[in-house]
Amino acid sequence: MRIISRTKIEDIIGFMFNGLNVLFCLLVIGAGIYKSIHSGFADIVICIYGGIIAALMIVNEIKSIEVSEKYFLFLTTYRGRSMIFIFFGCVVLDSSIVNIVAGTLNLCLGLLYMILSFITISSFPQPRPISGNQDIWNDYSADGMDLGRPKHHSVESEIAIRLKSPGPRLSSVPPPATPQHFAHTEEDATSASTTVGPFRGPY
């Protein structure tokens, strides 16, 4: 049995969101190309614009770009990403099946990010690129924080194990010796009175 730390669980969730973002951006590019074939000049320009942004989003999702960290900080928040995917959904949405599916999925992902932005959460990981999540994963793996448990590992404390181990019970231990009080009998008094001491003789 392996123990997975909380940080690695957050990393796994981050990888899942990275995969969704890349997949949906590719979907936007494909749906934009499909929409451009059957649309006019204005829609073609908008689809090209959306495709370029989607391609840059894929690059930024793999490894954060210095320009985006400096000028586009909204990409590091769920609310900012929600606006991007809602924009993608509006760009590719059209009457064809492909565009309806792509637009609806992007709108749903944007709404999901918007909800996460309101319930987040100090315990939920913030958006990071794949390279950032990979670095955190490698650091925790190198530190040995997710080592496997021994086969017969017990979670009981050492004191509990010692109490359960065979040994002398409390009832088998003899009680401590108590001071004994001796009563003086007449025989003891008689023998004491007839005792010859260095300063006292018999009468």
Residue frames as a rotation matrix with the C-alpha (Angstrom) as fourth column:
MET 1
0.574 0.819 0.000 0.00
0.819 -0.574 0.000 0.00
0.000 0.000 -1.000 0.00
ARG 2
-0.501 -0.758 0.417 1.36
0.764 -0.614 -0.198 3.44
0.406 0.220 0.887 -0.95
ILE 3
0.145 0.455 -0.878 0.79
0.745 -0.634 -0.205 6.67
-0.651 -0.625 -0.432 0.91
ILE 4
-0.155 -0.127 0.980 0.04
0.843 -0.534 0.065 9.56
0.515 0.836 0.190 -1.46
SER 5
-0.692 -0.174 -0.701 0.67
0.593 -0.690 -0.415 12.97
-0.411 -0.703 0.581 0.03
ARG 6
0.339 0.880 -0.334 -1.84
0.553 -0.473 -0.686 15.75
-0.761 0.048 -0.647 -0.26
THR 7
-0.005 -0.417 -0.909 0.53
-0.497 -0.787 0.364 17.76
-0.868 0.454 -0.203 -2.46
LYS 8
-0.931 -0.350 0.098 0.76
-0.112 0.532 0.839 14.91
-0.346 0.771 -0.535 -4.96
ILE 9
-0.238 0.924 0.298 -3.02
0.850 0.347 -0.396 14.59
-0.469 0.159 -0.869 -5.05
GLU 10
0.472 0.356 -0.807 -3.21
0.042 -0.923 -0.382 18.30
-0.881 0.146 -0.450 -5.87
ASP 11
-0.483 -0.731 -0.481 -0.55
-0.538 -0.186 0.822 17.73
-0.691 0.656 -0.303 -8.55
ILE 12
-0.786 0.261 0.560 -2.63
0.505 0.794 0.339 14.95
-0.356 0.550 -0.756 -10.11
ILE 13
0.324 0.933 -0.157 -5.65
0.700 -0.348 -0.624 17.30
-0.637 0.092 -0.765 -10.22
GLY 14
0.210 -0.335 -0.918 -3.41
-0.377 -0.894 0.240 19.96
-0.902 0.296 -0.314 -11.79
PHE 15
-0.846 -0.526 0.089 -2.27
-0.163 0.415 0.895 17.51
-0.508 0.743 -0.437 -14.49
MET 16
-0.335 0.810 0.482 -5.91
0.840 0.489 -0.237 16.65
-0.427 0.325 -0.844 -15.22
PHE 17
0.589 0.547 -0.594 -6.77
0.277 -0.828 -0.488 20.32
-0.759 0.123 -0.639 -15.71
ASN 18
-0.276 -0.761 -0.587 -3.66
-0.498 -0.410 0.764 20.77
-0.822 0.503 -0.266 -17.89
GLY 19
-0.857 -0.031 0.514 -4.84
0.334 0.727 0.600 17.93
-0.392 0.686 -0.613 -20.13
LEU 20
0.142 0.984 0.104 -8.36
0.851 -0.068 -0.521 19.38
-0.506 0.163 -0.847 -20.34
ASN 21
0.397 -0.021 -0.917 -7.04
-0.128 -0.991 -0.032 22.81
-0.909 0.130 -0.397 -21.24
VAL 22
-0.659 -0.704 -0.264 -4.80
-0.403 0.035 0.915 21.47
-0.635 0.709 -0.306 -24.02
LEU 23
-0.685 0.445 0.576 -7.57
0.643 0.741 0.193 19.23
-0.341 0.503 -0.794 -25.37
PHE 24
0.364 0.910 -0.198 -10.16
0.711 -0.409 -0.572 22.01
-0.601 0.067 -0.796 -25.42
CYS 25
0.124 -0.394 -0.911 -7.74
-0.393 -0.862 0.320 24.46
-0.911 0.318 -0.262 -27.05
LEU 26
-0.902 -0.404 0.154 -7.07
-0.060 0.471 0.880 21.91
-0.428 0.784 -0.449 -29.80
LEU 27
-0.281 0.894 0.349 -10.83
0.884 0.382 -0.270 21.53
-0.374 0.232 -0.898 -30.12
VAL 28
0.430 0.397 -0.811 -11.15
0.160 -0.918 -0.364 25.29
-0.888 0.027 -0.458 -30.55
ILE 29
-0.454 -0.680 -0.576 -8.53
-0.509 -0.333 0.794 25.32
-0.731 0.654 -0.195 -33.32
GLY 30
-0.904 0.120 0.411 -10.26
0.356 0.744 0.566 22.46
-0.238 0.658 -0.715 -35.18
ALA 31
0.051 0.999 -0.015 -13.73
0.881 -0.052 -0.471 23.93
-0.471 0.011 -0.882 -34.76
GLY 32
0.204 -0.039 -0.978 -12.45
-0.125 -0.992 0.014 27.34
-0.971 0.120 -0.207 -35.86
ILE 33
-0.823 -0.522 -0.224 -11.00
-0.317 0.094 0.944 25.89
-0.472 0.848 -0.243 -39.05
TYR 34
-0.667 0.638 0.384 -14.24
0.730 0.662 0.170 24.01
-0.145 0.393 -0.908 -39.74
LYS 35
0.284 0.805 -0.521 -16.29
0.630 -0.566 -0.532 27.16
-0.723 -0.176 -0.668 -39.16
SER 36
-0.216 -0.454 -0.865 -14.04
-0.300 -0.812 0.501 29.23
-0.929 0.368 0.039 -41.44
ILE 37
-0.909 -0.150 0.389 -14.77
0.275 0.487 0.829 26.95
-0.314 0.860 -0.402 -44.39
HIS 38
-0.306 0.900 0.310 -18.49
0.912 0.184 0.367 27.70
0.273 0.395 -0.877 -44.31
SER 39
0.376 0.439 -0.816 -18.47
0.727 -0.686 -0.034 31.33
-0.575 -0.580 -0.577 -43.15
GLY 40
0.872 -0.003 0.490 -17.80
0.336 -0.724 -0.603 34.83
0.356 0.690 -0.630 -44.43
PHE 41
0.066 -0.939 0.338 -14.75
0.243 -0.314 -0.918 37.05
0.968 0.143 0.207 -44.11
ALA 42
0.115 0.016 0.993 -15.67
-0.777 -0.622 0.101 38.46
0.619 -0.783 -0.059 -40.68
ASP 43
0.894 0.261 0.363 -16.11
-0.435 0.698 0.569 35.02
-0.104 -0.667 0.738 -39.14
ILE 44
0.686 -0.712 -0.149 -12.86
0.486 0.601 -0.634 33.84
0.541 0.363 0.759 -40.72
VAL 45
-0.084 -0.730 0.679 -10.94
-0.212 -0.652 -0.728 36.70
0.974 -0.205 -0.100 -39.09
ILE 46
0.343 0.287 0.894 -12.53
-0.912 -0.125 0.390 35.98
0.224 -0.950 0.219 -35.70
CYS 47
0.999 0.043 0.019 -11.74
-0.046 0.981 0.188 32.25
-0.011 -0.189 0.982 -36.00
ILE 48
0.337 -0.941 0.030 -8.12
0.394 0.112 -0.912 32.99
0.855 0.320 0.408 -36.93
TYR 49
-0.089 -0.303 0.949 -7.88
-0.636 -0.716 -0.288 35.32
0.767 -0.629 -0.129 -33.94
GLY 50
0.641 0.408 0.651 -9.34
-0.766 0.397 0.506 32.66
-0.052 -0.823 0.566 -31.64
GLY 51
0.919 -0.328 -0.220 -7.08
0.251 0.915 -0.317 29.95
0.305 0.236 0.922 -33.09
ILE 52
0.034 -0.947 0.320 -3.95
0.027 -0.319 -0.947 32.03
0.999 0.041 0.015 -32.45
ILE 53
0.001 0.023 1.000 -4.98
-0.926 -0.378 0.010 32.65
0.378 -0.925 0.021 -28.84
ALA 54
0.899 0.374 0.228 -5.76
-0.431 0.844 0.318 28.93
-0.074 -0.384 0.920 -28.41
ALA 55
0.627 -0.741 -0.239 -2.32
0.359 0.548 -0.756 27.99
0.691 0.388 0.610 -29.78
LEU 56
-0.236 -0.704 0.669 -0.63
-0.367 -0.573 -0.733 30.43
0.900 -0.419 -0.123 -27.40
MET 57
0.395 0.465 0.792 -2.69
-0.911 0.088 0.403 28.97
0.118 -0.881 0.458 -24.57
ILE 58
0.965 -0.088 -0.249 -1.37
0.078 0.996 -0.049 25.50
0.252 0.028 0.967 -25.41
VAL 59
0.098 -0.992 0.080 2.23
0.274 -0.050 -0.960 26.77
0.957 0.116 0.267 -25.32
ASN 60
-0.258 -0.144 0.955 1.56
-0.719 -0.632 -0.289 28.56
0.645 -0.762 0.060 -22.03
GLU 61
0.741 0.593 0.314 -0.08
-0.659 0.552 0.510 25.42
0.129 -0.585 0.800 -20.63
ILE 62
0.717 -0.559 -0.416 3.04
0.405 0.820 -0.404 23.37
0.567 0.121 0.815 -21.31
LYS 63
-0.239 -0.802 -0.548 5.49
0.971 -0.198 -0.135 25.95
0.000 -0.564 0.826 -19.95
SER 64
0.633 0.559 -0.536 4.67
0.615 -0.783 -0.090 29.37
-0.471 -0.273 -0.839 -18.62
ILE 65
0.149 -0.529 0.836 5.86
0.806 -0.424 -0.413 32.19
0.572 0.735 0.363 -20.88
GLU 66
-0.612 -0.489 -0.622 7.60
0.770 -0.549 -0.327 35.15
-0.181 -0.678 0.712 -19.29
VAL 67
-0.887 0.320 0.334 5.38
-0.108 -0.845 0.523 37.59
0.449 0.428 0.784 -21.17
SER 68
0.041 0.972 -0.231 2.21
0.136 0.223 0.965 35.96
0.990 -0.071 -0.123 -19.83
GLU 69
0.044 -0.088 -0.995 3.56
0.974 0.224 0.024 36.04
0.221 -0.971 0.095 -16.26
LYS 70
-0.812 -0.461 -0.358 4.25
0.533 -0.836 -0.133 39.75
-0.238 -0.299 0.924 -16.61
TYR 71
-0.896 0.418 -0.149 1.29
-0.443 -0.822 0.359 41.06
0.027 0.388 0.921 -18.62
PHE 72
-0.095 0.890 -0.445 -1.39
-0.563 0.321 0.762 38.36
0.821 0.323 0.471 -18.45
LEU 73
-0.893 -0.307 0.328 -1.59
-0.428 0.359 -0.829 37.42
0.137 -0.881 -0.453 -14.80
PHE 74
0.008 0.971 0.238 -5.28
-0.961 0.074 -0.267 36.61
-0.277 -0.226 0.934 -15.19
LEU 75
0.260 0.036 -0.965 -4.17
-0.593 0.795 -0.129 33.32
0.762 0.606 0.228 -16.79
THR 76
-0.744 -0.594 -0.306 -2.90
-0.098 0.550 -0.829 32.19
0.661 -0.587 -0.468 -13.39
THR 77
-0.723 0.589 0.361 -6.39
-0.496 -0.079 -0.865 32.38
-0.481 -0.804 0.350 -11.85
TYR 78
-0.654 0.564 0.504 -9.48
0.620 0.782 -0.070 30.26
-0.433 0.267 -0.861 -12.42
ARG 79
0.321 0.819 -0.476 -11.61
0.332 -0.567 -0.753 33.33
-0.887 0.083 -0.454 -13.08
GLY 80
-0.064 -0.434 -0.898 -9.29
-0.706 -0.617 0.349 34.55
-0.705 0.657 -0.267 -15.81
ARG 81
-0.953 -0.294 0.078 -9.20
-0.171 0.730 0.661 31.16
-0.252 0.616 -0.746 -17.47
SER 82
-0.287 0.922 0.259 -12.97
0.639 0.386 -0.665 30.90
-0.713 -0.025 -0.700 -17.25
MET 83
0.376 0.419 -0.827 -13.30
-0.241 -0.817 -0.523 34.09
-0.895 0.396 -0.207 -19.29
ILE 84
-0.537 -0.654 -0.533 -10.90
-0.722 0.031 0.691 32.74
-0.435 0.756 -0.489 -21.92
PHE 85
-0.944 0.151 0.294 -12.83
0.241 0.923 0.298 29.49
-0.226 0.353 -0.908 -22.40
ILE 86
0.080 0.983 -0.167 -16.19
0.498 -0.185 -0.847 31.28
-0.863 -0.016 -0.504 -22.42
PHE 87
0.122 -0.137 -0.983 -14.73
-0.655 -0.755 0.024 33.49
-0.746 0.641 -0.182 -25.16
PHE 88
-0.874 -0.474 -0.111 -13.58
-0.410 0.595 0.691 30.38
-0.261 0.649 -0.715 -27.08
GLY 89
-0.564 0.729 0.388 -17.06
0.588 0.684 -0.431 28.88
-0.580 -0.015 -0.815 -26.77
CYS 90
0.366 0.724 -0.585 -18.67
0.085 -0.652 -0.753 32.02
-0.927 0.226 -0.301 -28.19
VAL 91
-0.236 -0.548 -0.802 -16.14
-0.762 -0.407 0.503 32.19
-0.602 0.730 -0.322 -31.06
VAL 92
-0.950 -0.276 -0.148 -16.58
-0.308 0.733 0.607 28.63
-0.059 0.622 -0.781 -32.35
LEU 93
-0.436 0.850 0.296 -20.29
0.237 0.426 -0.873 28.23
-0.868 -0.310 -0.387 -31.62
ASP 94
-0.727 0.227 -0.648 -22.24
-0.680 -0.365 0.635 27.78
-0.093 0.903 0.420 -34.85
SER 95
0.262 0.965 -0.010 -25.13
-0.943 0.254 -0.216 25.83
-0.206 0.066 0.976 -36.37
SER 96
0.150 -0.258 -0.954 -23.04
-0.529 0.794 -0.298 22.78
0.835 0.550 -0.018 -37.38
ILE 97
0.889 0.245 -0.387 -22.73
0.116 0.696 0.708 19.74
0.443 -0.674 0.591 -35.09
VAL 98
0.085 -0.957 -0.279 -18.95
0.834 0.221 -0.506 20.12
0.546 -0.189 0.816 -34.70
ASN 99
-0.599 -0.338 0.726 -19.18
0.044 -0.919 -0.392 23.74
0.800 -0.203 0.565 -33.67
ILE 100
0.431 0.804 0.410 -22.12
-0.503 -0.164 0.849 23.14
0.750 -0.572 0.333 -31.34
VAL 101
0.786 -0.189 -0.588 -20.21
0.488 0.775 0.402 20.41
0.379 -0.603 0.702 -29.51
ALA 102
-0.234 -0.972 -0.008 -16.95
0.816 -0.192 -0.545 22.37
0.528 -0.134 0.838 -29.34
GLY 103
-0.415 0.117 0.902 -18.66
-0.196 -0.980 0.037 25.61
0.888 -0.161 0.430 -28.31
THR 104
0.657 0.741 0.138 -20.81
-0.335 0.123 0.934 23.94
0.676 -0.660 0.329 -25.64
LEU 105
0.573 -0.511 -0.641 -17.86
0.731 0.672 0.118 22.06
0.371 -0.536 0.759 -24.13
ASN 106
-0.511 -0.810 0.288 -15.76
0.597 -0.575 -0.560 25.22
0.619 -0.114 0.777 -23.92
LEU 107
-0.097 0.566 0.819 -18.63
-0.453 -0.757 0.470 27.14
0.886 -0.326 0.330 -22.34
CYS 108
0.847 0.421 -0.324 -19.08
0.035 0.564 0.825 24.37
0.530 -0.710 0.463 -19.76
LEU 109
0.129 -0.883 -0.452 -15.36
0.917 0.280 -0.284 24.38
0.377 -0.377 0.846 -18.91
GLY 110
-0.573 -0.308 0.759 -15.46
0.138 -0.950 -0.281 28.16
0.808 -0.056 0.587 -18.57
LEU 111
0.370 0.789 0.491 -18.43
-0.505 -0.274 0.819 27.92
0.780 -0.551 0.297 -16.20
LEU 112
0.730 -0.176 -0.661 -16.61
0.526 0.762 0.378 25.22
0.437 -0.623 0.649 -14.20
TYR 113
-0.369 -0.929 -0.020 -13.59
0.785 -0.300 -0.543 27.49
0.498 -0.216 0.840 -13.77
MET 114
-0.333 0.328 0.884 -15.86
-0.289 -0.928 0.235 30.35
0.897 -0.177 0.404 -12.78
ILE 115
0.776 0.625 -0.084 -17.44
-0.161 0.325 0.932 28.20
0.610 -0.710 0.353 -10.05
LEU 116
0.400 -0.709 -0.580 -13.99
0.847 0.528 -0.060 27.11
0.349 -0.468 0.812 -8.84
SER 117
-0.482 -0.615 0.624 -12.92
0.359 -0.789 -0.499 30.75
0.799 -0.016 0.601 -8.61
PHE 118
0.072 0.592 0.803 -15.68
-0.607 -0.613 0.506 31.39
0.792 -0.524 0.315 -6.05
ILE 119
0.944 0.330 0.015 -15.20
-0.219 0.590 0.777 28.25
0.247 -0.737 0.629 -3.93
THR 120
0.287 -0.918 -0.274 -11.42
0.483 0.386 -0.786 28.21
0.827 0.093 0.555 -3.92
ILE 121
0.995 0.010 -0.100 -10.18
0.025 0.942 0.335 27.39
0.098 -0.336 0.937 -1.46
SER 122
0.360 -0.917 0.172 -6.85
-0.922 -0.320 0.219 27.45
-0.146 -0.237 -0.960 0.09
SER 123
0.022 -0.331 0.943 -6.72
-0.304 0.897 0.322 23.68
-0.952 -0.294 -0.080 -0.16
PHE 124
0.762 0.304 0.572 -7.28
0.413 0.452 -0.791 23.60
-0.499 0.839 0.219 -3.94
PRO 125
-0.237 -0.967 0.098 -4.28
0.719 -0.107 0.687 23.99
-0.653 0.233 0.720 -6.26
GLN 126
0.327 0.243 -0.913 -3.98
-0.306 -0.887 -0.345 27.17
-0.894 0.393 -0.216 -8.30
PRO 127
0.990 0.075 0.121 -3.53
0.088 0.348 -0.934 26.87
-0.113 0.935 0.337 -12.08
ARG 128
0.141 -0.987 -0.077 0.03
-0.459 -0.134 0.878 25.91
-0.877 -0.088 -0.472 -12.98
PRO 129
0.312 -0.098 -0.945 1.62
-0.931 0.168 -0.325 24.83
0.190 0.981 -0.039 -16.28
ILE 130
0.928 0.037 -0.370 2.63
-0.040 0.999 -0.001 21.23
0.370 0.016 0.929 -16.86
SER 131
0.028 -0.997 -0.078 6.28
0.199 0.082 -0.977 22.06
0.980 0.012 0.201 -16.23
GLY 132
-0.331 -0.107 0.938 5.43
-0.776 -0.535 -0.334 23.59
0.537 -0.838 0.094 -12.82
ASN 133
0.670 0.634 0.386 3.38
-0.742 0.574 0.345 20.56
-0.003 -0.518 0.855 -11.78
GLN 134
0.754 -0.452 -0.476 6.15
0.172 0.836 -0.521 18.24
0.634 0.311 0.708 -12.98
ASP 135
-0.261 -0.888 0.379 8.77
-0.216 -0.328 -0.919 20.11
0.941 -0.321 -0.106 -10.94
ILE 136
-0.034 0.326 0.945 6.68
-0.990 -0.142 0.014 19.81
0.139 -0.934 0.328 -7.76
TRP 137
0.911 0.399 -0.102 6.08
-0.394 0.917 0.069 16.10
0.121 -0.023 0.992 -8.46
ASN 138
0.417 -0.836 -0.356 9.81
0.218 0.472 -0.854 15.45
0.882 0.279 0.379 -8.96
ASP 139
-0.338 -0.550 0.763 10.77
-0.585 -0.512 -0.628 17.38
0.737 -0.659 -0.149 -5.82
TYR 140
0.282 0.525 0.803 8.40
-0.955 0.238 0.179 15.39
-0.097 -0.817 0.568 -3.60
SER 141
0.955 0.018 -0.297 9.45
-0.093 0.966 -0.242 12.11
0.283 0.259 0.924 -5.19
ALA 142
0.117 -0.992 -0.043 13.13
0.022 0.046 -0.999 12.94
0.993 0.116 0.027 -4.65
ASP 143
-0.321 -0.203 0.925 12.51
-0.835 -0.400 -0.377 13.73
0.447 -0.894 -0.041 -0.98
GLY 144
-0.813 -0.012 -0.583 10.99
0.101 0.982 -0.161 10.28
0.574 -0.189 -0.797 -0.46
MET 145
-0.763 0.552 0.335 7.72
-0.605 -0.428 -0.671 11.60
-0.227 -0.715 0.661 0.92
ASP 146
0.344 0.906 -0.247 5.67
-0.938 0.322 -0.126 8.94
-0.034 0.275 0.961 -0.86
LEU 147
-0.731 -0.652 -0.202 7.52
-0.646 0.757 -0.103 5.78
0.220 0.055 -0.974 0.11
GLY 148
0.060 0.773 -0.631 5.51
-0.335 0.611 0.717 2.57
0.940 0.168 0.295 0.21
ARG 149
0.371 0.145 0.917 4.46
-0.929 0.069 0.364 1.14
-0.010 -0.987 0.160 3.52
PRO 150
-0.813 -0.573 0.105 5.98
-0.579 0.815 -0.038 -2.14
-0.064 -0.092 -0.994 4.72
LYS 151
-0.587 0.593 -0.551 3.86
-0.113 0.614 0.781 -5.19
0.802 0.521 -0.294 4.02
HIS 152
0.072 0.592 -0.803 2.80
0.792 0.455 0.406 -5.72
0.606 -0.666 -0.436 7.64
HIS 153
-0.832 -0.399 0.384 3.00
0.157 -0.834 -0.528 -2.11
0.532 -0.380 0.757 8.77
SER 154
0.013 0.825 -0.565 0.79
0.974 0.118 0.194 -1.21
0.227 -0.553 -0.802 11.71
VAL 155
-0.094 0.037 0.995 -0.45
0.148 -0.988 0.051 2.29
0.985 0.152 0.087 12.39
GLU 156
0.832 0.413 -0.370 -0.70
0.394 0.031 0.919 1.58
0.390 -0.910 -0.137 16.12
SER 157
0.537 -0.644 0.544 1.55
-0.705 -0.697 -0.129 3.46
0.463 -0.314 -0.829 18.46
GLU 158
-0.361 -0.792 -0.492 4.47
-0.277 0.595 -0.755 1.80
0.890 -0.136 -0.434 20.18
ILE 159
-0.742 0.125 0.659 2.72
-0.665 -0.009 -0.747 1.98
-0.087 -0.992 0.090 23.55
ALA 160
0.342 0.939 0.029 -0.36
-0.911 0.339 -0.235 0.21
-0.230 0.054 0.972 22.20
ILE 161
0.386 -0.271 -0.882 1.80
-0.441 0.785 -0.435 -2.54
0.810 0.556 0.183 20.69
ARG 162
-0.703 -0.711 0.016 3.63
-0.324 0.300 -0.897 -3.03
0.633 -0.636 -0.441 24.00
LEU 163
-0.409 0.632 0.658 0.36
-0.855 -0.013 -0.518 -3.26
-0.319 -0.775 0.546 25.90
LYS 164
0.635 0.704 -0.318 -0.85
-0.773 0.581 -0.256 -5.99
0.005 0.408 0.913 23.55
SER 165
-0.058 -0.736 -0.675 2.38
-0.547 0.589 -0.595 -7.97
0.835 0.335 -0.436 23.71
PRO 166
0.693 0.313 -0.649 2.53
0.273 0.720 0.638 -10.99
0.668 -0.619 0.414 26.10
GLY 167
-0.456 -0.823 0.338 4.12
-0.097 -0.331 -0.939 -10.18
0.885 -0.461 0.071 29.44
PRO 168
-0.759 0.159 -0.631 3.47
0.642 0.343 -0.686 -10.16
0.108 -0.926 -0.363 33.17
ARG 169
0.082 0.892 0.445 0.02
0.475 -0.428 0.769 -8.88
0.876 0.148 -0.459 33.98
LEU 170
-0.270 -0.139 0.953 -0.63
-0.550 -0.790 -0.271 -6.40
0.790 -0.597 0.137 36.72
SER 171
0.681 0.638 0.359 -2.48
-0.662 0.327 0.674 -9.00
0.312 -0.697 0.645 38.77
SER 172
0.764 -0.418 -0.491 0.53
0.397 0.905 -0.154 -11.38
0.509 -0.078 0.857 38.75
VAL 173
-0.237 -0.863 0.446 2.86
0.031 -0.465 -0.885 -8.83
0.971 -0.196 0.137 40.29
PRO 174
-0.075 0.213 -0.974 3.06
0.937 0.350 0.005 -9.26
0.342 -0.912 -0.226 44.09
PRO 175
0.808 0.431 0.402 1.87
0.277 -0.880 0.387 -6.29
0.520 -0.202 -0.830 46.10
PRO 176
-0.096 -0.898 0.430 4.54
-0.183 -0.409 -0.894 -4.12
0.978 -0.165 -0.125 47.69
ALA 177
-0.284 -0.113 -0.952 5.56
0.799 0.522 -0.300 -4.92
0.531 -0.845 -0.058 51.24
THR 178
0.406 0.478 0.779 3.79
-0.121 -0.816 0.565 -2.87
0.906 -0.324 -0.273 53.87
PRO 179
-0.629 -0.658 0.414 5.24
-0.488 -0.080 -0.869 -2.13
0.606 -0.748 -0.270 57.34
GLN 180
0.052 0.603 -0.796 4.02
0.361 0.732 0.578 -4.65
0.931 -0.318 -0.180 59.86
HIS 181
-0.142 0.003 0.990 2.88
-0.793 -0.599 -0.112 -3.58
0.592 -0.801 0.087 63.34
PHE 182
-0.433 -0.116 -0.894 3.55
0.267 0.931 -0.250 -6.16
0.861 -0.347 -0.372 66.02
ALA 183
0.547 0.668 0.505 1.32
-0.395 -0.326 0.859 -6.31
0.738 -0.670 0.086 69.11
HIS 184
-0.584 -0.760 0.286 3.06
-0.579 0.143 -0.803 -6.64
0.569 -0.634 -0.523 72.48
THR 185
0.385 0.690 -0.612 1.82
-0.017 0.669 0.743 -9.69
0.923 -0.276 0.270 74.37
GLU 186
0.879 -0.021 0.476 2.22
-0.475 -0.115 0.873 -10.52
0.036 -0.993 -0.111 78.04
GLU 187
0.768 -0.626 0.134 5.00
0.595 0.775 0.211 -12.99
-0.236 -0.082 0.968 77.23
ASP 188
0.207 -0.702 0.681 6.98
0.628 -0.438 -0.643 -10.25
0.750 0.561 0.350 75.50
ALA 189
0.507 0.022 0.862 6.48
-0.444 -0.850 0.283 -7.93
0.739 -0.526 -0.421 78.48
THR 190
0.966 -0.132 0.222 7.62
-0.133 0.482 0.866 -10.63
-0.221 -0.866 0.448 80.96
SER 191
0.523 -0.817 0.245 10.71
0.853 0.499 -0.156 -11.45
0.005 0.290 0.957 78.96
ALA 192
0.226 -0.432 0.873 11.53
0.296 -0.823 -0.484 -7.77
0.928 0.368 -0.058 78.67
SER 193
0.722 0.109 0.683 11.23
-0.534 -0.540 0.651 -7.22
0.439 -0.835 -0.332 82.41
THR 194
0.883 -0.396 0.252 13.59
0.078 0.653 0.753 -10.11
-0.463 -0.645 0.607 83.23
THR 195
0.653 -0.676 0.340 16.22
0.524 0.080 -0.848 -9.01
0.546 0.732 0.407 80.78
VAL 196
0.495 -0.600 -0.628 19.47
0.594 -0.295 0.749 -8.03
-0.634 -0.744 0.211 82.43
GLY 197
0.811 -0.224 0.541 20.91
0.331 -0.587 -0.739 -4.94
0.483 0.778 -0.402 80.90
PRO 198
-0.193 -0.981 -0.006 24.15
0.643 -0.122 -0.756 -3.11
0.741 -0.150 0.654 81.63
PHE 199
-0.777 -0.101 0.622 22.42
-0.278 -0.831 -0.482 -0.54
0.565 -0.547 0.617 83.84
ARG 200
0.061 0.872 0.486 19.49
-0.973 -0.058 0.224 -2.48
0.224 -0.487 0.844 85.12
GLY 201
-0.898 -0.407 -0.165 19.50
-0.342 0.884 -0.319 -5.61
0.276 -0.230 -0.933 87.22
PRO 202
-0.240 0.837 -0.491 16.78
0.286 0.544 0.789 -8.02
0.928 0.049 -0.370 88.30
TYR 203
-0.327 0.200 0.924 14.71
-0.806 -0.570 -0.162 -7.05
0.494 -0.797 0.348 91.30
